[in-house]
Amino acid sequence: MVRSQPKYLHVQLSFCCKCTTASTYSEDDAIEIRNPEFAEDPFLGRVLARCIPPPHTAARIKRYLCRNEGITNYTHTSLFTDLACLNPLEDSELVDITNPIGVGNAPGGPLALVASCNRVI
């Protein structure tokens, strides 16, 4: 019997501020991952998908990632299926993180967790 490789969920964290004058989000700073996957990219991390308990909703994934990264309030975060996605996942939306060809399955296509804060311009 051949053991399959563990499924990792790749994640990129960034920090965005809501500009109160324009009500749009703009990238401010990237957040370094506590345990980056590669030394040359401190903003890309990974976690074992099996460590996130089911059901795999966006809210559950956000909560797990925030706890791992020391982000205190997961409700002020948004989870995106990739870095180019314009719309965040709804908290109740199921995300197939155990599928080997699903979202976040490779360093080149990580999930994106965006932490937000209010800032007046």
ABEGO torsion letter per residue (X at the ends): XBBBBBBBBBBBBBBBBBBAAAGBBBBABBBBBABBABAABAABBBBBAAABBOBBBAAAAAAAAAAAAGBABAAABBBBABAABABBBBAABBBBAABAABBGABAABBBBBBBBBBBBX
